[in-house]
Amino acid sequence: MRKLQSRYIEIAIREALRGEGLTKTNPLVGCVLVKSGRIIARGFHAAFGREHAEAMALRKAGKKARGAAAYVTLEPCVWFPGKKTGSCAKRLVEAGIKKVVIGMRDPNPKVSGKGIAFLKKSGIKVEEAEQGIECEKINEPYMKCVSQGRPLVTVKAAVTLDGNIATYSGDSKWISCRESRRRVHGMRARYDAVMVGVNTVLADDPKLSVRLVKGRDPLRLVLDPKLKTPLSAKLAGEGTIIAVSGKAGERKKIAFRNKGVIIITVKLKGGMLDLRDLLRKLPAYGISSVLAEGGSGVITSLLREKLADKVVLFIAPKFCGRGLGLTGDLGIRFMKDSLKMRNVKYSVSGEDILVEGDLFGGI
């Protein structure tokens, strides 16, 4: 029985991942309906504002859902004031579902435990699956927003063997190989926003889009306290957010807004944008995950403020000598105080070595 239960939850997890990069601040959820040992319907949360996984599966199953078991990656939701959709727990009851197996409890205090209680009170048998960690893993951005009120942040960089992200002249095209760049475009498609500093915009004029793989473009987020970004920049248009300080010129802010750019005013901290203040503002714009691609100043600030949850590093088999290092001063005097990654994975990416791991976040 446990083996079958695990199999159905694993299928539900694969369903949930179909919505990756599309649910904004909502969780990834998959649902599988099983009757007489056969899957009769599957569902997933396809996009922010769309029907939930349970609702999709029940719609597909129709009357066949009566007497079936539901395997869901996340505790079915209940209604609460301000909720835009109905209760999935109530729908399961009304459809005649006899048993619900959940992968993880909803960390949202407005739902946590309440969905399970409602189902049990309605006479439905509820079990919790063994794949709780796997279900939590796919919903780290959602969990970060619920627990800390900010998006999950991943630092991504390509570096040479001697630790540089550019030569002394500022040239960085290309440190990593094409296969690594293709992987980065795939990552962008799974994140809500890609973040860079204004110096990266001035030096490279990037599009920060998804071109080497199929996928949707993320929002572009530029850290630009004094609003130095040119109006002619490739990313100056809809789908771009520029974070500025109170020192940014009003005329230029209006000009950017007329081009469809969203301007967010952020507090200053030590003469730089207060990244903690910025991150706490982002969920209001539907952002639960951020891929920070640089430059050195941005990466240094995220590490120093302990706001980087994960790190993805492409190490190219190249040397360039004196150049621009990955980070600036982190204020670390002794090796025992160094920032150490956890759950580290190593793999080959074309000609490069890919190092991935958790830093201040992660399960």
C-alpha positions as CSV (number, residue, x, y, z in Angstrom):
1,M,0.0,0.0,0.0
2,R,2.8,2.4,1.0
3,K,4.6,1.6,-2.3
4,L,1.5,2.5,-4.4
5,Q,0.9,5.6,-2.3
6,S,4.5,6.8,-3.0
7,R,4.0,6.1,-6.7
8,Y,0.8,8.2,-6.9
9,I,2.4,11.1,-4.9
10,E,5.4,11.0,-7.2
11,I,3.1,11.3,-10.2
12,A,1.3,14.2,-8.5
13,I,4.7,15.9,-8.0
14,R,5.4,15.6,-11.7
15,E,2.0,17.2,-12.4
16,A,2.8,20.0,-10.0
17,L,6.0,20.8,-11.8
18,R,4.1,21.5,-15.0
19,G,3.2,24.9,-13.4
20,E,6.8,25.8,-12.5
21,G,7.4,29.5,-13.2
22,L,3.7,30.3,-13.7
23,T,2.1,30.3,-10.3
24,K,3.8,33.5,-9.0
25,T,3.2,33.6,-5.2
26,N,0.9,30.6,-5.3
27,P,2.2,27.1,-4.6
28,L,2.9,24.4,-7.1
29,V,0.3,21.7,-6.6
30,G,-0.4,18.4,-8.3
31,C,-3.4,16.1,-7.9
32,V,-4.0,12.5,-9.0
33,L,-7.4,10.7,-8.6
34,V,-7.3,7.0,-8.3
35,K,-10.2,4.5,-8.4
36,S,-10.1,0.7,-8.4
37,G,-6.3,0.8,-8.7
38,R,-6.4,3.0,-11.8
39,I,-5.7,6.7,-12.4
40,I,-8.9,8.4,-13.6
41,A,-7.8,12.0,-13.7
42,R,-4.8,14.3,-13.1
43,G,-4.6,18.0,-12.4
44,F,-2.1,20.8,-11.6
45,H,-2.2,24.5,-10.8
46,A,-1.4,25.8,-14.2
47,A,-1.1,29.5,-13.5
48,F,-1.8,32.3,-11.0
49,G,-5.5,33.0,-10.9
50,R,-6.4,29.7,-12.6
51,E,-8.2,26.7,-11.1
52,H,-6.4,24.7,-8.5
53,A,-5.0,21.2,-9.1
54,E,-7.9,19.4,-7.2
55,A,-10.5,21.4,-9.2
56,M,-8.9,20.5,-12.5
57,A,-8.7,16.8,-11.6
58,L,-12.3,16.7,-10.4
59,R,-13.5,18.5,-13.5
60,K,-11.8,16.0,-15.7
61,A,-13.1,13.0,-13.7
62,G,-16.7,14.2,-13.5
63,K,-19.0,11.7,-11.8
64,K,-16.3,9.1,-11.8
65,A,-14.7,10.9,-8.9
66,R,-17.3,9.5,-6.4
67,G,-15.6,6.9,-4.3
68,A,-12.1,7.7,-5.6
69,A,-8.9,8.5,-3.6
70,A,-7.1,11.8,-4.1
71,Y,-3.3,12.1,-3.9
72,V,-2.3,15.8,-3.5
73,T,1.1,17.3,-3.1
74,L,-0.2,20.0,-0.7
75,E,-2.9,20.1,1.9
76,P,-6.2,21.1,0.1
77,C,-7.1,24.7,0.8
78,V,-10.1,26.0,2.8
79,W,-11.9,29.3,2.3
80,F,-10.8,32.4,4.3
81,P,-11.6,36.1,4.1
82,G,-9.9,37.6,1.0
83,K,-9.4,34.3,-0.8
84,K,-10.2,34.6,-4.5
85,T,-11.1,30.9,-5.1
86,G,-13.3,28.4,-3.4
87,S,-12.3,25.7,-1.0
88,C,-10.6,22.7,-2.6
89,A,-11.3,20.6,0.6
90,K,-15.0,21.4,0.2
91,R,-14.9,20.4,-3.5
92,L,-13.4,17.0,-2.6
93,V,-16.1,16.4,-0.1
94,E,-18.9,17.4,-2.5
95,A,-17.4,15.1,-5.2
96,G,-17.6,12.1,-3.0
97,I,-13.9,11.5,-2.5
98,K,-13.4,8.7,0.1
99,K,-9.7,9.2,0.9
100,V,-7.1,12.0,0.6
101,V,-3.3,11.5,0.8
102,I,-1.3,14.7,1.1
103,G,2.4,15.3,0.5
104,M,2.8,18.2,2.9
105,R,0.8,20.5,5.1
106,D,0.2,24.0,3.9
107,P,2.6,26.4,5.7
108,N,0.1,29.3,5.3
109,P,-1.4,29.7,8.8
110,K,-4.7,30.5,7.2
111,V,-4.9,27.0,5.8
112,S,-2.4,24.8,7.8
113,G,-4.2,21.9,9.4
114,K,-7.6,23.4,8.6
115,G,-7.9,21.6,5.3
116,I,-7.1,18.3,7.0
117,A,-9.5,19.0,9.8
118,F,-12.4,19.8,7.4
119,L,-11.8,16.6,5.4
120,K,-11.8,14.4,8.6
121,K,-14.8,16.1,10.0
122,S,-16.6,15.4,6.7
123,G,-15.8,11.7,7.1
124,I,-12.9,11.5,4.6
125,K,-9.9,9.4,5.6
126,V,-6.7,11.5,5.5
127,E,-3.2,10.2,5.3
128,E,0.2,12.1,5.0
129,A,2.6,10.6,2.5
130,E,6.3,9.9,3.1
131,Q,7.5,12.3,0.4
132,G,7.0,15.5,2.5
133,I,10.6,16.7,1.8
134,E,10.2,16.2,-2.0
135,C,6.9,18.2,-1.9
136,E,8.5,20.9,0.2
137,K,11.5,21.1,-2.2
138,I,9.3,22.1,-5.2
139,N,7.6,24.7,-3.1
140,E,10.6,26.5,-1.5
141,P,9.6,29.9,-3.1
142,Y,6.1,29.6,-1.8
143,M,7.3,28.6,1.7
144,K,9.9,31.5,1.7
145,C,7.1,34.0,0.9
146,V,4.8,32.5,3.6
147,S,7.5,32.2,6.3
148,Q,9.6,35.4,5.7
149,G,7.5,37.6,3.5
150,R,10.1,37.7,0.7
151,P,11.0,35.7,-2.4
152,L,13.5,32.8,-2.6
153,V,16.8,34.2,-3.9
154,T,19.3,32.2,-6.0
155,V,22.7,33.7,-6.8
156,K,23.9,32.6,-10.3
157,A,27.3,33.4,-11.7
158,A,29.9,32.2,-14.2
159,V,33.5,32.4,-13.0
160,T,37.0,31.5,-14.3
161,L,39.3,29.2,-12.4
162,D,40.9,32.2,-10.8
163,G,37.6,33.5,-9.5
164,N,36.8,36.3,-12.0
165,I,33.4,37.2,-13.5
166,A,35.1,39.5,-16.1
167,T,38.5,40.6,-17.3
168,Y,40.1,43.9,-16.0
169,S,38.5,45.7,-19.0
170,G,35.0,44.5,-17.9
171,D,34.6,41.9,-20.7
172,S,32.7,38.8,-19.7
173,K,31.4,37.3,-23.1
174,W,31.6,34.5,-22.7
175,I,33.1,32.9,-19.6
176,S,30.8,29.9,-19.7
177,C,30.2,27.6,-22.6
178,R,27.0,27.5,-24.7
179,E,25.6,24.5,-22.9
180,S,25.9,26.4,-19.6
181,R,24.3,29.5,-21.1
182,R,21.4,27.2,-22.4
183,R,21.0,25.9,-18.8
184,V,20.8,29.5,-17.5
185,H,18.1,30.4,-19.9
186,G,16.2,27.3,-18.7
187,M,16.6,28.5,-15.1
188,R,15.3,32.0,-16.1
189,A,12.1,30.4,-17.4
190,R,11.5,28.8,-14.0
191,Y,12.0,32.0,-11.9
192,D,9.6,34.9,-11.5
193,A,12.4,37.6,-11.9
194,V,16.0,38.0,-12.9
195,M,17.9,40.6,-10.9
196,V,21.0,42.6,-12.0
197,G,22.7,45.8,-10.9
198,V,22.7,49.0,-13.0
199,N,26.4,48.5,-13.8
200,T,25.6,45.2,-15.6
201,V,23.0,47.1,-17.6
202,L,25.5,49.9,-18.5
203,A,28.3,47.4,-19.4
204,D,26.3,44.7,-21.3
205,D,22.9,46.2,-22.2
206,P,21.3,42.7,-21.6
207,K,17.9,41.5,-22.6
208,L,17.7,39.0,-19.7
209,S,15.3,37.0,-21.8
210,V,14.9,33.3,-22.6
211,R,16.2,32.6,-26.0
212,L,18.2,29.4,-26.0
213,V,15.3,27.2,-24.8
214,K,11.6,27.3,-25.0
215,G,10.0,29.1,-22.0
216,R,8.5,32.3,-20.8
217,D,10.6,35.4,-20.1
218,P,10.9,36.3,-16.4
219,L,10.4,39.8,-15.1
220,R,13.6,41.9,-15.3
221,L,14.6,43.6,-12.0
222,V,17.3,46.3,-12.1
223,L,18.9,47.8,-8.9
224,D,19.5,51.4,-9.9
225,P,19.5,53.9,-6.9
226,K,20.0,57.0,-9.0
227,L,18.2,55.7,-12.1
228,K,21.2,55.7,-14.5
229,T,19.6,53.1,-16.8
230,P,19.3,54.6,-20.3
231,L,15.8,55.0,-21.7
232,S,17.2,53.2,-24.8
233,A,18.3,50.1,-22.9
234,K,17.0,46.8,-24.3
235,L,15.1,46.0,-21.2
236,A,13.5,49.4,-20.9
237,G,9.8,48.3,-21.4
238,E,7.0,46.2,-20.1
239,G,8.1,43.3,-18.0
240,T,10.9,45.4,-16.3
241,I,11.0,46.6,-12.7
242,I,13.6,49.2,-11.7
243,A,14.3,49.7,-8.0
244,V,15.4,53.2,-7.2
245,S,16.0,55.4,-4.2
246,G,14.5,58.7,-3.3
247,K,17.4,60.3,-5.2
248,A,16.1,59.2,-8.6
249,G,14.9,62.0,-10.9
250,E,11.1,62.4,-11.2
251,R,11.2,63.2,-15.0
252,K,13.1,60.1,-15.8
253,K,10.9,58.0,-13.6
254,I,7.8,59.3,-15.5
255,A,9.6,58.6,-18.8
256,F,10.2,55.0,-17.8
257,R,6.7,54.5,-16.6
258,N,5.4,55.8,-20.0
259,K,7.4,52.9,-21.5
260,G,5.6,50.4,-19.2
261,V,8.4,50.0,-16.7
262,I,7.5,49.6,-13.0
263,I,9.4,51.9,-10.6
264,I,9.8,50.8,-7.0
265,T,11.2,53.2,-4.4
266,V,13.4,51.5,-1.8
267,K,15.1,52.7,1.3
268,L,18.9,53.3,1.3
269,K,21.2,51.4,3.7
270,G,24.9,52.5,3.8
271,G,24.5,54.4,0.6
272,M,23.1,51.4,-1.3
273,L,19.6,50.1,-1.8
274,D,18.3,48.1,1.2
275,L,17.8,44.7,-0.5
276,R,15.8,43.4,2.4
277,D,13.3,46.3,2.0
278,L,13.1,45.6,-1.7
279,L,12.6,41.8,-1.4
280,R,9.7,42.4,1.0
281,K,8.0,44.5,-1.6
282,L,8.3,42.0,-4.4
283,P,5.5,39.5,-3.5
284,A,3.0,42.3,-4.1
285,Y,4.2,42.1,-7.8
286,G,3.7,38.3,-8.0
287,I,7.4,37.5,-7.4
288,S,8.2,34.5,-5.2
289,S,11.6,33.6,-6.7
290,V,14.5,35.7,-7.9
291,L,17.5,34.7,-9.9
292,A,20.3,37.2,-9.1
293,E,22.8,37.3,-12.0
294,G,25.0,40.0,-10.8
295,G,27.3,41.9,-10.9
296,S,29.8,41.7,-8.1
297,G,28.2,44.5,-6.0
298,V,24.7,42.8,-6.1
299,I,26.2,39.4,-5.2
300,T,28.3,40.8,-2.4
301,S,25.3,42.6,-0.9
302,L,23.1,39.5,-1.0
303,L,25.8,37.4,0.7
304,R,26.7,40.1,3.3
305,E,23.0,40.6,4.2
306,K,22.5,36.8,4.3
307,L,19.7,37.0,1.7
308,A,21.0,34.4,-0.8
309,D,19.2,31.2,-0.2
310,K,20.9,29.2,-3.0
311,V,24.0,29.5,-5.2
312,V,24.5,28.2,-8.7
313,L,28.1,28.6,-10.0
314,F,29.4,27.7,-13.4
315,I,33.2,27.3,-13.3
316,A,34.9,27.6,-16.6
317,P,38.3,26.1,-17.3
318,K,39.9,29.5,-18.0
319,F,42.3,31.9,-16.4
320,C,42.2,35.7,-17.0
321,G,44.6,36.9,-14.3
322,R,43.7,40.4,-12.9
323,G,40.0,40.9,-13.3
324,L,36.7,41.5,-11.6
325,G,36.2,39.1,-8.7
326,L,32.9,37.3,-7.9
327,T,32.5,39.2,-4.6
328,G,33.8,42.2,-2.8
329,D,34.6,42.4,0.9
330,L,32.3,40.3,3.0
331,G,33.9,41.3,6.3
332,I,35.2,37.8,7.0
333,R,38.5,37.7,8.9
334,F,38.8,34.1,9.9
335,M,38.1,31.0,7.7
336,K,35.9,29.5,10.4
337,D,33.5,32.4,9.7
338,S,33.4,31.8,6.0
339,L,30.0,31.2,4.3
340,K,29.6,27.5,3.7
341,M,27.2,25.9,1.2
342,R,25.1,22.9,2.2
343,N,23.5,20.1,0.2
344,V,26.2,20.7,-2.5
345,K,25.9,19.0,-5.9
346,Y,28.6,18.9,-8.6
347,S,28.0,18.1,-12.2
348,V,29.5,18.8,-15.7
349,S,27.9,21.4,-17.9
350,G,29.5,21.2,-21.3
351,E,33.1,22.3,-20.7
352,D,32.3,23.8,-17.3
353,I,31.8,22.5,-13.8
354,L,28.4,23.3,-12.2
355,V,28.3,23.7,-8.4
356,E,24.9,24.1,-6.7
357,G,23.9,24.3,-3.1
358,D,22.0,26.0,-0.3
359,L,23.4,28.9,1.6
360,F,21.1,30.7,4.1
361,G,17.9,29.0,2.9
362,G,17.0,25.6,1.7
363,I,15.3,22.7,3.5
